Structure formats: C-alpha cells, structure tokens
Amino acid sequence: MIERTLVLLATLLLGLLAAPAAAHLTPNSEIRLRFEPGAVRADVLIPLAEYSYAVDGPRDPGSLARYLAAHTRAATPDGTPGGTPWTVEVGAVRVENAPGGPDILATVTYRPPPGAPDRQLTLRWDAVIAEADSHFALVMVEGDLARGQAHDDDLIGTFTAGRPELAIDRGAAGHGALFAGALRIGARHILEGHDHLLFLLVLLLPAPLLAASGRWTAPRPARDTIRHLAWVVTAFTLGHSATLIAAALLNAQLPSAPVEALIAASVLVSAIHAMRPVFPGRESWVAFGFGLVHGLAFATVVAGFGASLTSRGTAILGFNLGIEAVQLALVLLLLPGLLLGARTPWFARLRLALAGLAAFAALVWLVERVLGIESALGTGVAALLPPLGLMLVALSLAAGGWWLARYRLPMKPIGRSGPA
C-alpha cells in the first residue's frame, strides 16, 4: 500500500513540475556585500554582453580578475585625502551561463587596515561604468551578522558614471551584537527551513508508538516516549553541530546541490519510517547520521561568520543555540499532542496523512534539487507548510489543555458549601 502510494505521488510529481525559473535578466551589474568581522565580501555579477560591449580586452579568468582589481578600491572615511586604503583581493572569476545570457561572477574581499573599523568605508567601483557611462551597478547588503541579516538583500545605493563612490556606515558592533545577531539568524533559519522542520516532525510522529511485526502498534508509556524523544533530538543536535562546527572552523564545504538533495532524501526516508517501521529502535542513530547532512547545509550560512577564530566561534555558538532553541520549542509544543494522540483511534490516520504529505513534499524537493529546477508545485508546498505547522501546534496545545483540565486541575464544587 505504501509502495503504491509513493509510486503514485512520484508520477503526479513528474507530471506537475514546471519549467525552471529565470535568473539574472537585466543589463546592470550587481554587487552584494556581506559584512563579516574583519572583512567585507562582495559577490559581483556583471553581464558578459555589457562587458564585451564596453571593454576591448580578453575574457579569460586571470584577465577578468586583473580588470576588476583595477576598477575597485575601498578606504577608511577618516577625513584624509582618499582615506587609508583597504586591501582588495579578487577571488576566483568565472563565466556562467544564464537564461538572460552569460554572466561574469566573482568574489571581491575588502579588508580594513589594522585598527580601522570594519563596518565603515568608502567603496569605489567603476567596472564597465568607466567605459560605458550608461551602465550602472546596484549595491546591496546581503549579509550583516551583527544585525541578524543572513541572506536578505538590502539595497543601499547605486554606482553610476556620475557617482562611482559610496560611503557606507553600518555602525559599531561588538561580540555581544555578533552573538545576538547569529542567534536570531539561527532561529530564523530553522523556522524558515521547511525541510529541516519537516524532518524533525516525521521523526517525532512515530516516537510515542511501539513497533511489532513491521507495523506501529501500541503506544509507548509516556516516560519512555519522553526518554526516546530526548535521545532522538540529542542525536540530531550532535550530528548537525559536529559538521556545522567542523565545516565552519575549517572552511570546508561541499557543493550545496548534493547536500540539499540529501536533505530531501532524509525527509523522504523518515516519512516512510513514520508510515511503517523501517529502522525501529535505531531512530537515534539515523537522526545522528542525517544530522551530519543537515549540518552541512547550516554550514553554508555560517561560511562568512568572521575572519578571526574568536569572532567565528562566537557567531557559530549563537547560530547553533538559535537552532536548538527553535527545535526544543517545537518538541515541547508537540509533545502533549503526541502523548495523548497516540492513545486515540484517530492518531494512525493523522500520522499516515502527515507522513504522506511529508513524503510528497520530499519528492518535490528531491526532483527539483537533482534536476536544478524550481516548480510551481514546490512553491505551493512551501506555502502550505507554515499554516499546517501552526495547526498542529494549536491541536497539540489544545490536547495538553484538555488533559490538564480533565485530570490535573482540582474541580471546585458548584454552588454554596458549608452551613447556611
């Protein structure tokens, strides 16, 4: 039955997937800044057609890197002519095809001189603009850890032929702000990470049940359920924390596409397990193994969490605690419903329905991530999950309130008592 259902879901999925979304289609350049302790990194995009029209020069990566280095600089806004220069490092440059035409992609790192603030600078940029005065470059802040900003574009200015310089002041930020900002990013990342939350949910669904003869049968005792959940959540935490810390501190990363596909696969496998026991008694080990994979995805967020070991360690601690706080809150909110629901006749149907929805969502994500596309179906799944999560939390809290009122609160007699 479960196998036929999954085949049907996969067939429906392949029939509903839409065409891939378009990428950069405008002729202007884009500069996305990330403010890190000790550095400002810029992800640069220049349409190759604009560069070729304006610049009569070679297009090999080395020549492009030298061209970019000659057309940008940064300095401290300290009142001296031109300020004190920052060091500028142009990283690997590549040309990448896109639906709107090939683009030049590069990363430029700006580092302040010793003792200078790392969040105030005057940035100059005239690549392509110097040769074609109609060209312009949008400047956005994509990440600012101290402000709790990870991947949100914040337009702060435009480079044009008449304005090739931009004064930037992001304010002062110490390690306290760094920690608090990373904490907010971690909490928001897990709240907005539908695949991570869905993985945790399908791990929780069978937790209050015992397995026998290849099926989920009788409910566990409440104390055993809580102990089992503690082991599963702790194992997942240890797994993703290990790879998160290792990848962030050692600057080791895997390509995001296979990691995201593995995360979708982890949701699919766990959803099947929630329908029918696949690895009964070994949930903690599976949670730890899949946690290692999820930690690699978290590491892509913390890759720019600072140049110094102290700054990076402070930020990683805050980020990880933000993730754990949301995970713990989710478990505590769903626990009353799990404990009481497992003892009702309708829990099996709800468990199968939720696990089936999770399996379908995982199949959508898996196909999208393997093929490198986006679909309307994936957008629909992402829109459905938040209200579904709120509904489950509300049901669980209602169940907990009913249990508390029914069995734990003293019942006061109605009417007058004692002598008249």
QUINORWO-V748228 format. One line per field, one symbol per residue. psi: psi as a letter, one per 40 degrees, with the letter a starting at -180 (. if undefined). burial: I if it has 9 or more other ideal C-beta (glycine too) atoms within 8 Angstrom, else O. A space follows every 10 residues. Layout:
psi = ???
burial = ???
This chain:
psi = dddddddddd dddddehaii iiaheieiih hhihhiheih ihhhhhhddd ddddhgiiei ddddddddde fiiiihgeei heihiiihhh ahhihhiide iiihhihhhh hiiheiieeh ihhihfhddd dheeiihhhi hdhgddefhc fhhhheahhi degeihhhhe iihadddddd dddddddddd degddddddd dddddedeii hhffihbiii iddddddddd dddddddddd ddddddddde fhiihddddd dddddddddd dddddhhdfh eedddddddd dddddddddd dedffididd dddddddddd dddddddddd dddedddddd deeidedddd dddddddddd dddddddddd efiiiddddd dddddddddd dddddddddd ddddddedhh hhihaiiai.
burial = OOOOIIOOII OOIOOIIOOO OOOIOOOIII IIIIIIIIII IIIIIIIIII IOOIOOOOIO OOIIIIIIIO IIOIIIIOOO OOIIIIOIOI OOIOIOOIOI IIIIIIIIII IIIOOIOIIO IIIIIIIIIO OIOOIIIIII IIIIIIIIII OOOIOIOOII IOOIOIOIOI OOIOOOIIII IIIIIIIIII OOIIIIIIII IIIIIIIIIO IOOOOIOOII OOOOIIOIIO IIIIIIIIII IIIIIIIIIO OOIOOOOOII IIIIIIIIII IIIIIIIOIO OOIIIIIIII IIIIIIIIII IIIIIIIOOO IIIIIIIIII IIIIIIIIOI IOIIIIIIII IIOOOOIOOI IIOIIIIIII IIIIIIIIIO OOIOIOIIIO IOOOIOOIIO OIIOIIIOII OIIIOOOOOO OOOOOOOOOO
